[in-house]
Amino acid sequence: MTIVTQSYPKTSWRRFKASAFRVMTLLALLFVVGPALWLVLGVVVRAVPNWKWSVLTTLSQGTSGGLENAVVGTLVIMVGVLLVAGSVGVLTGIHLAELAPARKNGKAGGGLFRLAVDVLAGFPSIVLGYAGYVALCVALHWGFSLLPAILILSLMVVPYIAKSTESALRQVPTAYREGAEALGMTAGYSLRKVVLKSALPGIVTGLLIALAVAGGETAPLLYTAGATNSLPSWSLVHHPISYLTYYVWTDYNQPSAQAHVVSYDAALILVVLVLTLLVVSRLVVARTQRHSESFR
Amino acid sequence: MLVRRHEDRAWRISARVASLLPVAGVAFIVIVLALKAWPATTVNGVSFLTSSQWVPGNTYGAVVHTHGVAHPMGSSYGAWPLIAGTLETSVIALVIALPISLGTAFALTERLPRWVAQPITFFVEILAGIPSVIIGLWGVLQLGPFLASHVYPLVANHVPNVPVLRFFRGSTGYGEGLLTSGLILGLMIVPIIASTTRDLFMQVPPLPKEGAEALGMTDAEVARHVTIPWVRSGIIGATVLGLGRALGETIAVAMVSGSILGKLSPNIYGTMTTIAATIVSQLDSAATDGTGFAISTLAEAGLLLAVIAIVVNLAARTIVRHSASHAAPVGRV
């Protein structure tokens, strides 16, 4: 009986701690969702009242005018990154998942290549931008232009694509590969027709996230892509190319109200662009998960 | 059949060539940084890490040579305020983000019904992809001014004047500074830590938790003695990964830190700068230094940042991989 009387006050203290814990978890959630909603809605609410659709069809004049050049420039840069980083990243992922021989202890192989991808993912984006500026723009005399921008952004997003491709390939059931081999397919043919096909949603997700990152980056572009108020030209070097994040970054602290409108317009287009890509990528994931469950 | 055998080889060769490109990319960046940083390293010496001066010197005046490296007269660089600023903002971000992420992960896995938790999980994951320039825009034009006029003065006027807490007193500024940068960084790394932790909590099998509950533990005790220890190394890995992101974040911090060079912030609200923010805001003016010494100094700062960020990042990945490949120990407290 003594035990019970002694433990009683402790129990109420424990009960208090338990309810405090519950309150704290919900408060924590509030501290994430609250500011995040404020962030997204805050940008949208300040941008929408001044929004004109002509922004998409007029060229910028720096702190005023439209953003047609920046929208087109961002899309051009994203297509370039998709081509360069997409092919390199997907092939690197294939190499890491399928072709690199496994280590003796049974763990995944590809030591040096895997390390390079991890290290690349760890570089701060401004450091990549700096290297692009001094080596590509200055030392190689390419100037602020499309090619250095695409190459530096690609270096930045290749790890995302390689990692997501690798994990998508590793989730393909072994039975598929064995079935393909039993039918007499060569390794390359089965990779293209069977393995890559069932890993495709995972790969596409990685590509979409990489595109969202590429479209929303600022630091690596400031000193590689340069700035211009004209539409992108077809030359890879010597001609600066404009992009949306530049106008957010340069116009937010200008004195004129018009500059703030430009800044928020660019931010709104970016939010819509990036969120669309991310939502689509999540829908792809949701779809595949539904499929993979029906397989079981 | 011949074509198919060629296809085999085509895949093999192209994948091998492609996977060499990241290796080449890393080599390219490291070599460029090291070559560019070398002149600055020889002139700035060890005091680069401890000095607080950031004086470009007279870029139109006489050129002096130190150790055979040309630099403008009177130039003197010290990165201590940048290093300290980088560490301070990252620590603030971690101190804020870790408990909030753990709480969020608990709320999402244990407390909320599925139909509420699922859209919020989705939202938190999306948050990780919001461009940093937009977070910076919101931070400098909306969050910062709000905190500076409504929250900071409240804290600064009511905190007692004792050793550690003294840092929270004094002038609260206009919302650009150390604490705002730390808060913004915290918001940016919460999605990384929270969504990883949530996934980890989902992997904790229900039986040990139910067993602990059957022994009379409250849900707070189950969380502390069963769930968190079960996935501890994974949480540490995710936290360190978030730290890596906070250390290297550039644009958002450049927008909300106030970008003041050459001095440390006297209190937690003051303007400051970080290594990454300095590189992005100083590269333009550094290009006016005809001797190239300012550019070289920025390379030294960049190299320093890259080394810190990569060590942190690799450590995080090793911890995460380690925790993923080993089964969780049963009943370890």
Interface residues (C-beta under 8 A of the other chain):
Chain A: R14 R15 K17 A18 A20 F21 R22 M24 T25 L26 L27 A28 L29 F31 V32 V33 P35 A36 W38 L39 V40 G42 V43 R46 S87 V88 L91 T92 I94 H95 L96 E98 L99 A100 K107 G110 L112 F113 A116 V117 D118 V119 L120 A121 G122 F123 P124 S125 I126 V127 L128 G129 Y130 A131 Y133 V134 A135 L155 V158 P159 A162 T186 A187 G188 Y189 L191 R192 I209 A212 V213 G215 G216 E217 T218 A219 L222 Y223 T245 V248 W249 Y252 N253 S263 Y264 A267 L270 V271 V274 L275 L277 L278 V279 R282
Chain B: R4 R5 E7 D8 R9 A10 W11 R12 S14 A15 R16 V17 A18 S19 L20 L21 P22 V23 G25 V26 F28 I29 V32 L33 K36 P99 I100 S101 L102 G103 T104 F106 A107 L108 E110 R111 L112 I120 F122 F123 V124 E125 I126 L127 G129 I130 P131 S132 V133 I134 I135 G136 L137 W138 V140 L141 Q142 L143 L187 V190 A194 T218 D219 A220 E221 A223 G244 L247 G248 E249 T250 I251 M255 A276 I279 V280 L283 I295 L298 A299 G302 L305 A306 A309 I310 V312 N313 L314 R317 S325
